[in-house]
Amino acid sequence: MKDKPVLSFWQIWNMCFGFLGIQMGFALQNANVSRIFQTLGAEIDEIPILWVAAPLTGLIVQPIIGYMSDRTWNRLGRRRPYFLVGAIFASLALFVMPNSPYLWFAAGMLWIMDASINISMEPFRAFVGDNLPEKQRTAGFAMQTFFIGVGAVIASALPWMMTNWLDISNTAPPGEIPESVKIAFYVGGAAFLLAVSWTVFRSHEYSPEELAAFEAARPPEHTADDTTLRAASRYRNGGFVWLVVGVGLLILIVNLGWDKELYILGGGITAFGVFQVIAASLQNAGHTKNGFYEIMHDLFHMPRVMRQLAVVQFFSWFALFAMWIYGTSAVTSYHFGATDVTSAAYNDGADWNGVLFASYNLFAAFAAIAIPFVANRLGCRVCHLLNLSLGGIGLISFYFIRDPYLLLISMIGVGVAWASILSLPYALLSNNLPAKKMGVYMGIFNFFIVIPQLVAASILGLLLREFFDLQPIFGLVIGGVSLLIAGAVTMLVDKSAEPAL
């Protein structure tokens, strides 16, 4: 057998269906966590630092789960055991989150919830690469995007539906989460577990022996794995440079009284230096057959296309994080004129932001159907450039459109960009990775989703305070500009990365 068999529409449907539940969890988190933080007493410029839990857990969890799933094989398969375990814990976290009594408890709960969601989500990207031939991968990732869109539409609009369809209150006394938000999280938790269970028990995986046979038939340039060890001195010297820069930045932050959010940036730079020094020590001691060293090795030996796509991902996810953390406060203050979190106007605005988030995911679901056809005609790179440009224009237009109901038009572009971000970079990447390291490389690729979010959490609050008088609407404008940059950088990706038709 030279290539993986072509799967039917329903086989692809079953293997992607779990993303419906995963995205319901993420959408509830993205649309409501800032609202929960504000309700429990967080100030506008504190929201980014509180959100740091989400990207930081992804940075830690995803490469570890990818590495582990590459080496797993049991009665449930290779990736599916992680789908199920993550779903169980994520569902429990969704039940607890809206009952957080204090701000610190909600921030801690976000860590647990996001870690659990990441355990389920990370292997899904590798799952497509494992099961589909090259010519079906764009369609596979687009199918995941379709379910992401549908799940996010339902989940983002749940609080609004609870209030407007079921007459459940969307207001509460100071310091309490509205009942409409609580019930929405309960529904999302149940849906998460049910949808992921469908994929676990209605799909199959190829055995390691079958995958090895498929891999042997692939073009050598798509299966190359650089096993040459990086010199320990390079790890050590590079690590010391990063350490000096990181510690120096931390000292400046303390002595000059800079924003506490910058501790994230300084701490991240310092940690990367420490990791390189540890890698050098492990190599000098001959301990290179362990997860930590192998992940560091693979990070410094990424395929060329992966390095190019990393830049695209950085600017794309910086923009998305800006939208997620400032969407609620921008709409409530700029379009509804409300800052009092106990007021009806604020909660109406927060509910409408949920509808806007639902709408961009609805548009993404429709865009996911069209993207494979457009990508096959224009190529993934040009298609991604066009889609991200539409998203950038959509976010920037929030500043110029004052009628909140017309923002639905803005969300068309955002939805197209979201669908593209969730599919085309992975279609370009998966065809240029060795199958035996699909999971760990997908996890490392997540670094370039997480790092921009950590950077955004570090500097967005500072930018808004110093240059934009703490007006959150400018957080969305900054995000729009970042999406335009991401689109332009896409054209620097090697043309040879395009999937075979």
Secondary structure as UniProt FT lines:
FT   HELIX           9..16
FT   HELIX           18..39
FT   TURN            40..41
FT   HELIX           44..46
FT   HELIX           47..50
FT   TURN            51..52
FT   HELIX           53..70
FT   TURN            75..76
FT   HELIX           80..96
FT   HELIX           97..99
FT   HELIX           103..131
FT   HELIX           134..164
FT   TURN            165..166
FT   TURN            174..175
FT   HELIX           179..202
FT   HELIX           208..216
FT   HELIX           220..223
FT   HELIX           232..256
FT   TURN            260..261
FT   HELIX           262..284
FT   TURN            285..286
FT   HELIX           291..300
FT   HELIX           304..330
FT   HELIX           331..335
FT   TURN            341..342
FT   HELIX           344..378
FT   HELIX           380..400
FT   HELIX           404..406
FT   HELIX           407..421
FT   TURN            422..423
FT   HELIX           424..430
FT   TURN            431..432
FT   HELIX           435..437
FT   HELIX           438..445
FT   HELIX           447..467
FT   TURN            469..470
FT   HELIX           473..490
FT   TURN            491..492
FT   HELIX           495..497
//
